[in-house]
């Protein structure tokens, strides 16, 4: 108890140091006065009494010092004094403080940014999910690669057969937007993102409701049996203001009434990054999205991610082995639909299947940003060394009058700690800006994602740790160097010495140049790779095309009214003043979705359906090919004559034409379209009227591209297939037309929800996101590194010149010309840059080997990237050295000798 | 003895000691701070009879309790040392 009181008293003293000190002074003064009184009383003269009293009390300052040691934490007191000293020193040299804080802030901020992305994607446990470490994801791969969604019939078999998993759920991989109106008011065309899940989805994840209930076994997968929905907490808050009586209310989704069962717990979004507003039971697919109702029966089409919870004492490897065996059995039993497909099981992650590449990308970025921090630290350390050199005398004096070496190191480290603390704080603020910048670099994704890049405890801990590491990294060496000063020689003479110190400083500059060069080379490589990727012809021209997607089925358009509305809409879009050409299509190349309308073959083809390649279908209005600038190799585009009732026609891709009629003319031939029952279940005979060039669709999911079969919208419009259609407009001089089209759509039908608006370039750019992000991050940071390196070279050269001014004066006096000295100084500065460049090039060559996978076949030792970066650095270094060199060349021998 | 100021304590010690015993102030003041921080004594500024201001230290309840314990411990310790020394000198 008494000990605790003492601790508290010491803390109080720490917070209010002045008070006890004043009290003590007063007490000692009173002591003296009392003693003096006593001596006077004994009969001493006043003068003598005062002296005797002072002598008897002893050293007042010593008493104070002992008192201080007793009443407070000495080391903390010292730390506070060091801190004040450090702040005072830094304020005296604001330029140094500012550049040091700024470079550290950039280094720490960049690291924090990348870490918070990694934190959000890889480390943060999903909210509202019980024991996420025991959850697994199941996907479909081919030959050990890929993690694609699986089909519903396969899911049912997996669920039934898996014994290592407690239970297996399935949810849609991408979900779909739905038009929503509340009961009685179908009107407002609001779009919500929905996801179909199995009834056990919430149970397996161990989720709890915030209101009402979640899905139960009763909300089964029987088609149409359970028209209920579960809302996400965020959606409940946004749309219904957390109405506690929400359970039991009716919502109309795509025109179909659904009862709200309940609301998921706050933050719950399943285990994946995709954001969902409402969850629907899988069995309700026919009501929500009639076009896709057949998915439930189709074993061939993959659209579901499966997941499960490991039984106790079962390892991931055991479960993976069992799933692989189930996959092989399914391939044997249903060879037509499952050929070449295998089941893969992984630990659950927020990006199922993609966590490998995402981790690789983040590791790459993390490498880039730690380089920046190292560069910043080298810069600060270099300047600190220079400052230490300038403070040599001060430190020698301190050592001479008895300061301990450890104490001095601590004081110097406090200075760096202050720098890094402020730098870390600024970095944290910078990171907030940088994260939003990074997010804005991403093209708009076709589905909403739920990634909160907030600065949580883990990020702040990371940044704090990083700042400490930075402080040690850039403070320890200069502090040790400074405190090891040789007292006698330093105090005795004023000559420049300490060549060891300037060698160390040179090493820091060389390191800075080398690491910044690596960053700039990496940027160069990525920029070149992006050029290359951009220059490969995708087969269509995405530049200058705007896409606006609408959901006509949500606004109640049927098989008859739909095509009429589409035709009128596109006619009016074509009348807009900035429209060059316009069309409507079900899908566009380069995105995620393709649609299936069954198989095609030529009449009388006996080959089994399983061997035929799968063709992608698209339903388009006339003008599709001209708007996307896809050349028609033969035949004609669809026209006004291809309407409902006229003979069904099709345009095929070159590869399809070659497949069916190798070496022959495809125009005028017939194609048989058939359904799930194979060629026997013929649904239509199509007359081929045109052949189009194949397009490269860089589909992210499987990376495959295939030939299209195009059919005219006017002939093939059914409301269940056209759950979404996209207007594409090529604008004449590049203005964005989204707002005009929005107004136009609203004026034609205010109930028609606009699902997405984006440019075709954004739509197709998804595949290049990693390269874009790395190029921009390493590019901007490489320039910062270049700047820091330039400052470093300038600093070293300028400092060297100042030190050697006398020498230059003597040289001039002895007959050296200004130009000779200029060259001499330049050569010294440039040799640092040269060594740095050489080391940097070697490092970059090593790093570029790692990057090969991201470079689209660009040789990693690209001469342009390497040569360009070196040239940039050498020119910058020359510019940085030139100023000091000029000053050296103008050395005045008179001044130098007078000083001597 | 009642509340006493630091000078008074020093004077008293000097008086009690049979030899002239000058207490180093470097020992007295830190000791007082230690006791006060433990809450065993409490200092207040008062005026002496000679109209000088001085900080008077009074023993607190906790201090009295602690004094009892410490006295007990000291007696035991001193007694032990006495016994030891007696045995040695035999």
Interface residues (C-beta under 8 A of the other chain):
Chain A: X1 X2 X3 X5 X6 X9 X10 X23 X24 X26 X27 X28 X30 X31 X33 X34 X35 X37 X38 X56 X57 X58 X59 X62 X63 X66 X67 X69 X70 X71
Chain B: X5 X6 X7 X8 X11 X22 X24 X25 X26 X29 X30 X33 X34 X36 X37 X38 X39 X40 X45 X48 X50 X52 X53 X54 X55 X62 X66
